[in-house]
Amino acid sequence: MIRIFKYTVMCLSLGAGICLTACSDMMDTDSELVEFVEDNNLNSPTDSVYSVMGIIHKMQVIADRSVILGELRGDLTAPTAYASNDLKALASFEVEDGNVYNNISDYYAVINNCNYFLSHIDTALVKNDKKVFEAEFAAVKAFRAWTYLQAALVYGNIPLVTYPLLTEKEAQDALNIPYSSITDICNYFIDDIRPYVDTRLPQYGNIDGRESEKFFIPVRALLGDLCLWAGRYSEAAAFYHDYLTLYDNPHPTMTTRIQWPNNKEFNVAPAKTMGTAYSTSGTECLSYIPMELDEFKGVYSQLSNIFNSTVANYHYMQASPSKALMKLSAAQDYCLVYKINDTRSDTLYAPKTNLSTAFTAGDLRLYAVYDISKNNQDYGSKYNSDFQRIAKVTNYGIVTYRTNVIYLRYAEALNRAGYPQSAFAVLKYGLQYKTIEKYIDAEERAAAGSLLSFDRNIFTETNTIGIHSRGCGNSEANKFYVLPQPSEQLATRADTVAWQIPEVENLIIDEMALETAFEGMRYYDLMRVALRRNDASYLARPISLRNGEVDSELYNKLMNKDNWYLRK
């Protein structure tokens, strides 16, 4: 392990020779679950730092998987002919027990470490009228809740165990408890971490050149996710809103975007300036799981070797953007407010054909992060002549939260809470005082109340844009991108809102695809809406169409919800 995890060697492996190979892999404590059980009392700052960093080390094991399971099973990414059998099995939903990406015990290794820490840390220790370990306690509570949510999304119903398993009997007993659903898991951890919503997380400074504050899960944002999955939409919207608008640390959308130059001929290729926006070092990144930078020193991310052409894979990438993603991206309308002079402007739309640069039709975000080219190779070269690069994918770390993803989930929660105008405004205009007053009617503003409270001095037109504008130009002026309206006036306002909610939700889910492709979120976004609507086809149909034509066998398989989850 590199310096960032140099302390964890003494923290996290099984003590006293306890080995539970007789139990299910789910509770396999032979995978270095808890170290120095007898010696570590967790009553000193040094011990707490060692243990917290050790938990992060265990999270590294499931970090790549969180992206791979969300991408390869979705509709935006497809395995190439060079993909491993395990990746191909994920994409076809034919995952066997031996698949390298199917190991639930890795999640419980994180959970068990968290349980051990939480049960042994000296929470009563006070120094200078401050609880010494309060920050670490809150951070580990969030780690545990986040990991449980990931495990539940991957495996469905799972055991909810909140105490450390240190003996074979304890592990066996845990297997016999009633399993908890995703909703049960979310409701439990909403109550569990809510008391720490205002607790400041650990401040360890820079570790190996990295800002350690970003190693920790933001509790408010996680509460928003838990509420969103649990169907508690008003609460989800409130947690997201309050996180984004924290007075001492607000998060406007900012104006990062990729756009055509102010040239009505559309003959100058847009500058690819957005790649760093998605990285762990970018200002949008709120938290991430840091990965080792040397594969010989610990858990090293393999995402680049899967999604990119590298020396290690001889340029044979294993996954590429799907035809479905390319179709969705090209289907968008790019709007440009062309400035003629200081007093005159015109609204133009970028052409969809006869463009000199690939992938610039429609939304530009795919173009911003994706390159594919041909390299001339000598006859017999071991290197592939195709060279692919997806700028979002690096080995530095796996982003868990970033600003504009939270805005999209906030929009989803607002919409389901009954505020479709507000949700659509997040996409088209961005929420700040002027747009809220102009584009959300008085009745919805009154009903939403504090959910639409944005300080006019902090959130302004200079730092706020609609998320759609990040790849589609001046979406605020786009006459084709509008709030859905029924073809005929409905009997009541409530009827109109009820009609709009699923329509706006479709737009949000499309926007999530455009904004978060290759980040491991797509499969779960489709799953969440399919569960909400009790409509398996919402997930089954787009995934069956990932290669451009319906895969009937895959569609029929996914119409059975039991096939959505990996086997435990």
Beta strands, then each sheet from edge to edge (+ up, - down):
strand 1: 77-79
strand 2: 126-127
strand 3: 130-131
strand 4: 206-207
strand 5: 210-211
strand 6: 285-290
strand 7: 319-321
strand 8: 335-339
strand 9: 345-349
strand 10: 370-374
strand 11: 386-390
strand 12: 397-402
sheet 1: 1+ 7-
sheet 2: 2+ 3-
sheet 3: 4+ 5-
sheet 4: 6+ 12-
sheet 5: 8+ 9-
sheet 6: 10+ 11-
end
